[in-house]
Amino acid sequence: MNNKSKILIAIGASIAIGAALGVLFAPEDGIETRKKILKRSRKLVGTVNDGIDEGRESLEDIKSVLEKQLHKVNRKIQEIR
């Protein structure tokens, strides 16, 4: 996972934690507070999943580049033999 993905995940987690604390200390009914926590938790899960998907895509790109390079190296080795 690159630094960009780590930063996005950290920011998303920080926002979610801050929002959850804000909701917990808000002067509202318990049912409403639980609904808000559930809603924001789902949003956080979505943010984390998006970060994971981005990380996966980055790894797929890196894998593709490495496979191409490995193929080139193998061809060069075969030429030398």
C-alpha positions, 0 to 999 in steps of 0.5 A: 500500500502506498503512502497516498492510500495510507493517508486516505485511510487515516483521514477517513478513520479520523473523520469517522472517529471524530464524527462518532465522538460528536454524535455520542456527546450530542444531546439527542435521544439514544435511538437517534444517536445509534442510528447516526453511529450506524449510518456513519459506521457504514460510511466509514466501511465504504471509505475503507473499502474504497481505499482497499480497492485503490490499493488492490488496483495499485498492486495489480498495476505493479504486478503487471509491470513486474511480469512484463519486466520479468518476461523481458529478462527471461527473453534476454537470458534465452538469447544469451544461452 
